[in-house]
């Protein structure tokens, strides 16, 4: 009888020890996860503060730029870092011109009508990149506020048939990635187009020819009566084009005024107001990316308009 009681006591003790062990492991695991979450949250907050510092530095550099032109010879075009700004914390940043690209939001004017010049430029840009021109009317319908489809375009009826179903935006876009909503715009076409287009406020209608790619410059020929320029910039030797631009603006507005048409000034400029700041912050083994859209007004003051983490 005593042996049986001792056996029951032993089993009870083993069960209690097992329960205590399970409880201790659960508490330890929860504490470790809480610590990890806290450390992760702190790192994100710390990364955002350092990224805000990168924005302030970029704003200072752009504010100090008093030149009449924005070209590849400018100091702000040079990458910054990596620089260790605190123990185990490093920063890299680069400022890119956004007005050397075609602004997709200019396809529709303030009255909600198609801007024929902008549409002609975009169609020519698509052709130069060997992308079907049908995406031009599709994008116009995506941007305009009415529900009437353009020829070869599409409104809600087109998108409600997609899976999953959705409606046309019928407003300006804030990200070039919205192009992927257009039927048939796969990733291959999108990546071809991405370096040459941007999504800025519609009033940013002038392309900075000093910073534009050869393809964008050639797309401007769509405004020429002959549709043919004396120079095809996209066919130039990249080293030759880079060398010409290292000394200042090339081609200039005056050159394009002669080769395309006299009133092209309303579509092009040699100065930029919108910039994209890309910041990378490394904290230990963790790396953050912040993309900031910066606006520089006529007085030289710079302010951020849009921020995104981890993606443009």
C-alpha positions in Angstrom: 0.0 0.0 0.0 2.8 2.4 0.9 4.7 1.6 -2.3 1.5 2.4 -4.3 1.2 5.8 -2.5 4.8 6.5 -3.2 4.3 5.7 -6.8 1.3 8.1 -7.0 3.3 10.8 -5.3 6.2 10.4 -7.7 3.9 10.6 -10.8 2.2 13.7 -9.3 5.6 15.3 -8.8 6.7 14.5 -12.4 3.5 16.0 -13.7 3.9 19.1 -11.7 7.5 19.5 -12.8 6.4 19.0 -16.5 3.7 21.6 -16.1 6.1 24.0 -14.5 8.6 23.4 -17.3 5.9 24.1 -20.0 4.8 27.2 -18.1 8.4 28.5 -17.8 9.1 27.8 -21.5 5.8 29.6 -22.5 6.7 32.6 -20.3 10.3 32.7 -21.6 9.1 32.5 -25.3 6.6 35.2 -24.8 9.2 37.4 -23.1 11.7 36.8 -25.9 9.0 37.6 -28.6 8.0 40.8 -26.7 11.7 41.8 -26.5 12.1 41.2 -30.2 9.0 43.2 -31.1 10.2 46.0 -28.9 13.6 46.0 -30.5 12.1 45.9 -34.0 9.8 48.8 -33.2 12.7 50.8 -31.8 14.8 50.1 -34.8 12.0 51.2 -37.2 11.6 54.5 -35.2 15.3 55.0 -35.1 15.5 54.3 -38.8 12.7 56.8 -39.5 14.5 59.5 -37.5 17.8 59.0 -39.4 15.8 59.0 -42.7 14.3 62.4 -41.6 17.9 63.6 -41.1 18.7 62.5 -44.7 15.7 64.5 -45.9 16.9 67.6 -44.0 20.4 67.1 -45.6 18.9 66.8 -49.1 16.8 69.9 -48.5 19.9 71.8 -47.5 21.8 70.7 -50.6 18.9 71.5 -53.0 18.3 74.9 -51.2 21.9 75.9 -51.7 21.8 75.1 -55.4 21.3 78.5 -57.0 22.2 77.6 -60.6 19.8 78.5 -63.4 19.9 75.0 -64.7 19.7 71.5 -63.1 22.1 69.2 -64.9 24.2 66.1 -64.3 27.1 68.4 -63.4 25.3 69.4 -60.1 26.7 68.4 -56.7 23.4 67.0 -55.6 23.4 64.3 -58.3 26.3 62.6 -56.6 25.5 59.6 -54.3 26.1 60.1 -50.5 27.7 57.5 -48.3 27.7 54.9 -47.0 28.6 57.0 -43.9 28.6 55.7 -40.3 26.4 58.2 -38.4 26.3 56.3 -35.1 27.7 53.1 -33.8 26.5 50.3 -36.0 24.4 52.7 -38.0 25.2 53.8 -41.6 23.4 56.0 -44.1 23.4 56.0 -47.9 21.3 58.4 -50.0 20.9 59.6 -53.6 18.8 62.4 -55.0 17.3 61.9 -58.5 15.6 64.4 -60.8 12.0 63.5 -61.4 11.2 66.1 -64.0 13.6 64.5 -66.5 10.8 62.0 -67.1 7.3 62.2 -68.7 4.7 63.1 -66.1 1.8 60.7 -66.6 -0.7 63.0 -64.9 -0.2 65.6 -67.7 -2.2 63.4 -70.1 -5.4 65.1 -68.8 -5.5 68.9 -68.3 -7.2 70.9 -65.6 -10.5 70.9 -67.5 -10.6 67.1 -67.5 -9.8 67.0 -71.2 -7.1 65.0 -73.0 -3.9 67.1 -73.6 -3.2 66.2 -77.2 0.5 67.2 -77.0 1.1 65.1 -73.9 -0.7 62.2 -75.4 1.4 62.4 -78.6 4.6 62.4 -76.5 3.4 59.4 -74.5 2.4 57.5 -77.6 5.8 58.1 -79.2 7.5 57.1 -75.9 5.6 53.8 -76.0 6.5 53.2 -79.6 10.2 53.9 -79.0 10.2 51.4 -76.1 8.3 48.8 -78.3 5.2 48.9 -76.1 1.8 48.9 -77.7 0.4 52.5 -78.0 -3.0 51.3 -76.9 -1.9 51.9 -73.3 -2.2 55.7 -73.9 -6.0 55.8 -74.2 -6.3 53.3 -71.4 -4.3 55.5 -69.1 -6.3 58.6 -70.2 -9.5 56.9 -69.1 -7.9 55.8 -65.8 -7.0 59.5 -65.1 -10.0 61.5 -66.4 -13.0 62.2 -64.1 -15.7 61.2 -66.6 -17.1 57.7 -67.1 -17.1 57.8 -70.9 -14.5 55.6 -72.5 -12.1 57.0 -75.0 -11.6 55.2 -78.3 -9.6 52.1 -77.4 -9.8 53.1 -73.8 -11.9 51.7 -70.9 -13.9 52.7 -67.9 -15.5 50.8 -65.0 -17.1 48.2 -67.3 -13.7 47.0 -68.4 -12.2 46.7 -64.9 -15.3 45.2 -63.2 -14.7 42.2 -65.5 -11.3 41.7 -64.0 -10.5 39.2 -61.3 -10.7 40.6 -58.7 -13.1 43.3 -59.9 -12.3 47.0 -59.3 -13.2 50.4 -60.7 -11.2 52.9 -62.7 -9.4 55.5 -60.5 -10.8 58.5 -62.5 -8.3 60.8 -60.8 -4.5 61.6 -60.8 -2.1 58.9 -59.7 0.5 59.1 -57.0 2.6 56.1 -58.0 3.7 54.9 -61.4 2.9 51.4 -60.2 -0.8 52.1 -61.0 0.1 51.4 -64.6 0.0 47.7 -63.6 -3.8 48.0 -63.2 -4.1 48.5 -67.0 -5.1 45.3 -68.8 -2.1 43.8 -70.5 0.5 45.9 -68.7 2.7 43.1 -67.4 5.9 43.5 -65.4 8.1 43.3 -68.5 6.4 46.3 -70.1 6.2 48.1 -66.8 10.0 47.8 -66.1 10.7 49.1 -69.7 8.6 52.2 -69.1 9.5 52.8 -65.4 12.8 54.7 -65.9 11.2 57.2 -68.2 7.9 58.1 -66.5 6.8 59.7 -63.2 3.7 60.5 -61.3 3.8 64.2 -60.2 1.1 66.8 -59.7 -0.3 67.8 -63.1 1.1 71.3 -63.0 4.6 69.8 -63.3 4.1 69.7 -67.0 7.6 70.6 -68.2 10.3 68.0 -68.8 13.8 69.0 -67.8 15.7 68.3 -71.0 19.1 68.5 -69.3 18.2 65.4 -67.3 15.9 63.5 -69.6 16.9 60.2 -71.1 17.5 59.9 -74.8 14.2 58.0 -75.3 12.3 60.8 -73.6 14.1 63.4 -75.7 13.2 61.5 -78.9 9.6 61.2 -77.8 9.4 65.0 -77.9 9.8 64.7 -81.7 6.1 63.7 -81.8 5.4 67.5 -81.5 7.5 68.2 -84.6 5.6 68.7 -87.9 8.1 66.4 -89.6 8.2 64.1 -86.6 12.0 63.8 -87.2 14.8 65.5 -85.4 18.3 66.1 -86.7 19.6 64.1 -83.7 18.3 60.8 -82.3 19.5 61.0 -78.7 18.5 57.5 -77.9 20.9 56.2 -80.6 23.8 58.3 -79.3 26.8 56.5 -77.7 25.9 56.6 -74.0 29.4 57.7 -73.1 29.3 60.5 -75.7 26.0 61.8 -74.2 27.3 61.5 -70.6 30.4 63.4 -71.5 28.4 66.2 -73.1 26.2 66.4 -70.0 29.1 66.4 -67.6 29.9 70.0 -68.7 26.3 71.3 -68.5 22.9 71.1 -70.0 22.6 69.1 -73.2 20.5 69.4 -75.3 19.3 72.9 -74.3 15.8 74.4 -74.7 17.1 76.5 -77.6 18.4 73.5 -79.5 15.0 71.7 -79.2 13.2 74.9 -80.1 15.0 74.8 -83.4 14.9 71.1 -84.0 11.3 70.3 -82.9 9.1 73.5 -82.9 9.4 77.1 -81.7 6.7 76.9 -79.0 8.1 73.8 -77.4 9.1 75.9 -74.4 5.7 75.2 -72.8 6.6 71.5 -72.5 10.3 71.7 -71.6 12.6 73.5 -69.2 16.2 73.4 -67.8 15.2 73.6 -64.2 13.6 71.1 -61.8 11.2 71.4 -58.9 10.5 67.8 -58.0 13.1 65.3 -56.8 13.2 61.8 -55.5 15.3 61.1 -52.5 16.2 57.4 -51.9 17.7 56.8 -48.4 19.0 53.5 -47.0 19.6 53.1 -43.3 21.5 50.1 -41.9 21.1 49.4 -38.2 23.2 46.4 -37.3 21.9 43.7 -39.7 18.6 45.5 -40.4 18.3 47.7 -43.5 15.5 50.2 -44.1 14.7 52.1 -47.3 12.8 55.4 -47.5 11.7 57.0 -50.7 10.8 60.7 -50.4 9.3 63.0 -53.0 10.7 66.5 -52.4 9.4 69.8 -53.9 11.5 72.9 -54.2 9.5 76.1 -54.7 10.5 79.3 -56.5 12.2 80.7 -53.4 14.4 77.6 -53.0 12.5 76.2 -50.0 12.3 72.4 -50.0 9.6 70.2 -48.4 8.6 66.6 -48.6 5.3 65.8 -50.3 5.2 62.0 -50.1 7.1 59.2 -48.2 7.0 55.5 -48.8 8.9 52.7 -47.0 10.6 50.0 -48.9 9.2 50.8 -52.3 9.0 53.8 -54.7 
